[in-house]
Amino acid sequence: MLDIHELRVLGGLTQTYFGKTSIKEAGHAIAYKIVNHCDDGHTLEIRYETIVNVNPVEGIQTEQQKQDDISIKAINEAVKELKADFKEVAGRALKIKEFKSDRSGQQPLFDSHLEIFSFNPSILRGKYYRTIQYHVE
C-alpha cells in the first residue's frame, strides 16, 4: 500500500484527472485517474482515447479489433513508463496488477467501445476508447 508521499508522487506523475491530456503526436491520448478503493487501497484507471475513420466496406468490428490491439500496446507502454518514472522519483518500485474483485457482482473495468458519431456512405468517423483498472500496491 502506498504511503502519502508515494501517493502524491503517483498523483503528480499521472496528473490524476481526465481532460488534462490531449491527442498527442501518436494520434491518441492516455489519461489516468486514481481512485481510493474502499479498504483495499487505491485503484489506477488508465484510459486510451482516439478518433478513428472507419471504412464501411471493412466494417466496424474489424476497426474495433485493430484499435483493441493498438490500445493494449499503448496502455502497456504507459504502465511501463509510469513504473520507471515512479521508481526514479519515489525510490521504490511501483507494484500494480490488473484489478480483480472478490466481491460478488463487481467486475473489473476492462472494456473498449467504438462510438460512431458521423455517418457518411464513404467513411464513418468515431471515437474509440478503452479503460483498464489496476490495483496499486
Secondary structure, 3 states (H helix, E strand, C coil): CCCHHHHHHHHHHHCCCCCCCCCCCCCCEEEEEEEECCCCCEEEEEEEEEEEEECCCCCHHHHHHHHHHHHHHHHHHHHHHHHHHHHHHHCCCCCEEECCCCCCCCCCCEEEEEEEEECCCCCEEEEEEEEEEEEEC
